[in-house]
Amino acid sequence: MYTAKLVVKEEKDLLKAYFDALKPEEAFKGRGGYTLKLKDDLEINVDAQDATAFRAVITSLVGLMSLVEKNWKKVKDGEKRR
C-alpha cells in the first residue's frame, strides 16, 4: 500500500478552486484514489495499491491543479488590468 498526505497552503479562494476541481474525481476508486479536506489549507490524502496506481493518482492531481493555477493567474491578471 502506498500513501501520501499533501498539504497545500495558498489563498483561501485558490484553495477553494482546487477543491472544487478535484472533488468530482474523489469518488472514483480503483487501485488508487484520494480524499480531500478543506480548512485553513487543502489536505489531500492519497492511497494506492501499487506504485503505478500511486503515480497515476499523483499525476492526475498535479495536472488538474496546474490547470486551476494557470486559469487562476489569468483571472487575477485580468482583475488587475481593470
Steps between C-alpha positions, in 0.01 A plus 500: 500500500627845406376811679582869504363806673528819297433836666448804279525844660373785282240776486161379618337567161765302314469211747124498438563491124735201542244328723215557253709368210619189685178411685317324210793262445518412869212254462686283248670209670699232328853399587554852630316811607499797733295687756483875556465721807472877468560711809773762535691299240415223255590151617513223241542141622609262224469122525603246236549126480820517297763743372344534155160593641665739746683676219179522295309663788778749571534584129125557473498725807795708383355536150163624626661733750727641230199586283327667794811701585553617139139616472512656846798711395324609180194607697714686753695675223173601334372650826820706540462650152151637569 
